Amino acid sequence: MNPTYELQDAVGQASSDVDANLDIPLDADLVVFDGLRNVNGYWRDTYLVDRQRLLLLDAQELILFDVAQSYYAVLRAEAQVKVLEGSVQVQEARLRDAQGRADAGVARPLDVAQTQAQVAATRVQLIDAKRVVENSRSLLQLLANAPVKAFKLTDGYDEPEFASNAESLLEIASNHRSELLASARGINAARRDVRFALGAYYPSVSIRLSAFLYRETAPDDRAW
């Protein structure tokens, strides 16, 4: 509906001869058939929106998987640190024993040197393990967005029971994995997009209605 207002003033006429006209038209378009383009376009967009939602869920699942990996990387590295700390203590005791026996003349200097080398190698492994713990905790804090660098981590996860049948596992994956569902939605959207393009080759039928709610221009409601 686009109302129009016209103001006309003939040249040389008095100001009282000014004629003002107001038209208020009413137009309506109704698509009866367009090759099902509207239907296919609706379902295409619906599938695309659902696909994006599933991709976001897949990204969320990947972040959770990275958090779990980082969590257990910290536990593994901390356990390795404990083992290496105990090994360093044992090897240092062996070094002191070898040094005492060498001072007493019952051991060769080569035995002392070999023990010192073992102690040094174990200390290097301990330093590397502590560095892995620090890096893993920093990554875990970044992924979890929580101050977990100073928290004590425990392994309280109980592994669920899964079906041993490979077909059952594949069925569960196809029904619940977000990236697979997103791929299926993308395929459906592509099919609807093809149908949408084919609809342009079909004839279209539409109805257009035009009327005036109010009209003053000729022919107007005052004369017709």
C-alpha positions in Angstrom: 0.0 0.0 0.0 1.6 3.2 -1.2 -0.6 6.3 -0.7 0.0 9.2 -3.0 -0.9 12.9 -2.6 -0.9 15.3 -5.6 -1.2 19.1 -5.4 -2.0 20.9 -8.7 -2.1 24.6 -9.4 -2.9 25.9 -12.9 -0.8 28.8 -14.1 -2.6 32.1 -14.2 -5.5 30.9 -12.0 -6.4 32.1 -8.5 -5.0 30.4 -5.5 -8.5 29.1 -4.8 -8.2 26.9 -7.9 -5.6 24.6 -6.3 -6.7 21.0 -6.6 -5.5 18.4 -4.2 -5.9 14.6 -4.8 -5.3 11.8 -2.4 -5.1 8.1 -3.5 -4.7 5.2 -1.2 -4.2 2.0 -3.2 -4.1 -1.6 -1.9 -2.1 -4.3 -3.7 -1.9 -8.0 -2.9 0.3 -10.7 -4.5 -0.5 -14.4 -3.9 1.8 -17.1 -5.3 -0.2 -20.1 -6.1 2.6 -22.3 -7.6 6.3 -21.5 -8.1 7.7 -25.0 -8.8 7.9 -25.7 -5.1 10.8 -23.3 -4.7 9.4 -21.8 -1.5 9.1 -25.3 0.1 12.5 -26.5 -1.0 14.1 -23.2 0.0 12.5 -23.5 3.5 13.8 -27.0 4.0 17.2 -26.2 2.6 17.6 -23.3 5.1 16.3 -25.5 7.9 18.9 -28.2 7.2 21.7 -25.6 7.0 20.7 -24.1 10.3 20.6 -27.6 11.9 24.0 -28.4 10.3 25.6 -25.3 11.9 24.1 -26.2 15.3 25.6 -29.8 15.0 29.0 -28.4 14.0 29.0 -26.2 17.1 28.2 -29.3 19.2 31.0 -31.1 17.5 33.4 -28.3 18.3 32.2 -28.4 21.9 32.8 -32.2 22.0 36.3 -31.7 20.7 37.1 -29.2 23.4 35.8 -31.6 26.0 38.0 -34.4 24.5 41.0 -32.1 24.6 40.3 -31.3 28.3 40.1 -35.0 29.1 43.4 -35.6 27.3 45.2 -32.8 29.1 43.7 -33.9 32.4 45.2 -37.4 32.1 48.4 -36.1 30.6 48.8 -34.2 33.9 48.1 -37.4 35.9 50.5 -39.4 33.9 53.3 -36.8 34.1 52.8 -36.4 37.9 53.0 -40.2 38.4 56.1 -40.3 36.3 57.6 -37.5 38.5 56.9 -39.5 41.6 58.6 -42.6 40.1 61.6 -40.6 38.9 62.0 -38.9 42.3 62.1 -42.3 44.0 64.6 -43.5 41.4 66.8 -40.5 42.0 66.9 -41.2 45.7 67.8 -44.9 45.2 70.5 -44.1 42.7 72.0 -41.4 44.9 72.2 -44.0 47.7 74.0 -46.3 45.3 76.3 -43.5 44.3 77.2 -42.9 48.0 77.8 -46.6 48.5 80.0 -46.8 45.3 81.9 -43.7 46.4 82.5 -45.2 49.9 83.7 -48.5 48.4 86.0 -46.7 46.1 87.4 -44.7 49.0 87.9 -48.0 50.8 89.7 -49.4 47.7 87.2 -52.2 47.1 85.5 -50.6 44.0 86.8 -49.2 40.7 86.5 -45.5 39.8 84.7 -46.6 36.7 81.9 -48.0 38.8 81.5 -44.6 40.5 81.5 -42.8 37.2 78.8 -45.1 35.8 76.6 -44.6 38.8 77.1 -40.8 38.6 76.0 -41.0 34.9 72.9 -42.9 35.8 72.0 -40.4 38.5 72.5 -37.5 36.1 70.4 -39.1 33.4 67.5 -39.8 35.8 67.7 -36.2 37.0 67.3 -35.0 33.4 64.3 -37.2 33.0 62.9 -35.8 36.2 63.3 -32.2 34.9 61.6 -33.1 31.7 58.7 -34.8 33.5 58.2 -31.7 35.7 58.2 -29.5 32.6 55.6 -31.7 31.1 53.5 -31.4 34.2 53.7 -27.6 34.1 52.9 -27.4 30.4 50.0 -29.8 30.7 48.5 -28.0 33.7 48.8 -24.7 31.8 47.0 -26.2 28.8 44.3 -27.7 31.0 43.7 -24.3 32.7 43.4 -22.7 29.2 40.9 -25.4 28.0 38.9 -25.6 31.2 39.0 -21.8 31.8 39.5 -22.5 35.5 42.5 -22.0 37.9 43.5 -25.7 38.0 47.2 -25.3 38.1 47.3 -25.6 41.9 44.5 -28.2 42.3 45.1 -31.8 43.1 43.8 -34.0 40.3 42.4 -37.5 41.0 41.4 -40.3 38.7 37.8 -41.0 39.6 36.4 -41.9 36.2 34.7 -45.2 35.9 34.9 -46.6 32.4 31.4 -47.5 31.1 30.6 -50.8 29.6 30.4 -50.8 25.8 28.9 -53.4 23.5 31.7 -55.6 22.1 29.8 -55.9 18.8 31.3 -53.5 16.1 28.0 -53.1 14.4 26.4 -51.9 17.6 29.2 -49.3 18.1 28.8 -48.1 14.5 25.1 -47.7 14.9 25.6 -45.7 18.1 28.1 -43.5 16.4 25.9 -42.9 13.3 23.0 -41.9 15.6 24.8 -39.7 18.0 28.1 -38.3 16.6 27.6 -34.6 15.7 29.9 -34.5 12.7 28.1 -37.4 11.1 24.7 -35.9 11.7 26.0 -32.5 10.4 27.2 -34.3 7.2 23.8 -35.8 6.7 22.1 -32.4 7.1 24.5 -31.0 4.6 23.5 -33.7 2.1 19.8 -33.1 2.6 20.4 -29.3 2.2 22.3 -29.9 -1.1 19.4 -32.1 -2.4 16.9 -29.4 -1.5 19.1 -26.8 -3.2 19.1 -28.9 -6.4 15.3 -29.1 -6.3 15.1 -25.3 -5.6 17.2 -24.7 -8.8 15.0 -27.1 -10.9 11.9 -25.3 -9.7 13.0 -22.2 -11.8 12.2 -24.3 -15.0 8.6 -24.9 -13.9 5.8 -22.5 -14.8 4.6 -20.3 -12.0 1.1 -19.1 -11.2 0.4 -16.0 -9.1 -2.6 -13.8 -8.4 -2.3 -10.1 -8.1 -5.1 -8.0 -6.7 -5.3 -4.2 -6.9 -7.9 -2.0 -5.4 -8.2 1.5 -3.9 -9.2 2.1 -0.3 -9.6 5.8 -1.3 -9.2 7.5 -4.6 -9.7 11.1 -5.7 -7.9 11.1 -9.1 -9.9 10.5 -12.3 -11.6 8.2 -12.5 -12.4 8.5 -8.9 -14.9 7.3 -6.4 -16.8 10.6 -6.7 -17.6 10.0 -10.4 -17.5 6.2 -10.7 
